[in-house]
Amino acid sequence: MSLLLILTVVLAVILVAVLFVMAHERRSAAARQTQTEESCMRRVSLFETAVSRTGDGILILDAEGNFLFINEAAKQALGVTASDIEAGRYDEVVSGFSVKLQRESILNAASEGDTEERVNFAGGIYRVRFRRLQQEGARAGTVCVISDITESYKAEDMQTDFVANVSHELKTPLTTVKSYAETLLSGGTSDPGVTREFLEIIDSEAARMGRLVSDLLLMSRLDDSRQHIEMTDGDLALLTRSVIQKLDGPARSKDLALNRMFDEALTVQILMDRDRMEQVIHNILSNAIKYTDEGGRIDVDLLPAANCVQIVISDNGIGIPEEAQARVFERFFTVDKARSRRLGGTGLGLAISRQIVEGHGGSIGLESKYGEGTTVTVMLPVAHGRGMPGIL
Ligand code: ADP
């Protein structure tokens, strides 16, 4: 009897132990599964964040063209919302931009393999890559990656234009020099007057090429981000007076009245790269001289205020047509190419001036009336407590 009792107790203890172990195993398995699910969710959310951060638009479609994934960048680029997709309006919305990005087209684009296209839509330029998704040998869907290349494309375009412009600007005087030199070498003229005239043309075209090359060198130094503007304390009024003095001769030779409107004793201390700022004032003032007819008038004023100073140069010259005014700060832009060349222009003066002024934290603007005259205003920041005579 007592043996049977002992046996029953032992069996009961074993049963409880087995049940306990089984319950513990179940709890551990459930905990492991929860952990795996949580880690999976974390990975998915990390993947989504990473994909959203790439800046590229990403769409993933299954083999039937249903959306598996679309990130924010893609929605923004294509102008679609989550509710458009849920309501099945994706194709309709996207067709307003480009049929190449409708679901059917995306599936077709990658049907033969990976492809790439340049697509223009909504005012931008995009590179769209289509990648075929394979799973166990069968087609599982398509990944479409949309990258905005508007800026780099424009930069490339500008570079191509720039090289074409430089080549063209150099080719014209080179052709002139070559043809006059050839005429002289072949003994084409025995008249000393004509010979001198030809030599003067060669000299002036060579000078033009020289100006162009030095403007280009200056521009490339300004473009080079490793070269900083050398800011030192200087008197802008003194600098402006010295440029006026230097250009007084050319102004007189055209019978122009060149008026300094600010006080002889004015001083305006600012931080500037003196040589470059001199170039700015020189460019604007020599434009006023070039583009004002004989007997005209040019006024140069300096207007210091608490935090900034304005250099204002106005003329009553030929003026600039309204449609050209926004473009005069572009490299190589001239209203009348032949006239600008004849007057010794390169079409780079205002572009260089703007670059220098902006490098000083300032701005440059222009107002003009065709046939009546032009006013160019340069605004420069003045360090606090400077700029007014006597305060320094
Ligand atoms: P350029 O070397 O040809 O003078 P700029 O870059 O200095 O080149 O000027 C660009 C163009 O803007 C000039 O070709 C000219 O057509 C116009 N322009 C600049 N300043 C004046 C001005 N004061 N009056 C009339 N036109 C001007």
Boltz pocket constraint, residues with backbone or C-beta under 6 A from the ligand:
constraints:
  - pocket:
      binder: B
      contacts: [[A, 283], [A, 284], [A, 287], [A, 288], [A, 291], [A, 292], [A, 315], [A, 317], [A, 318], [A, 319], [A, 320], [A, 328], [A, 330], [A, 333], [A, 334], [A, 335], [A, 336], [A, 340], [A, 341], [A, 344], [A, 345], [A, 346], [A, 347], [A, 348], [A, 349], [A, 350], [A, 351], [A, 374]]
      max_distance: 6.0
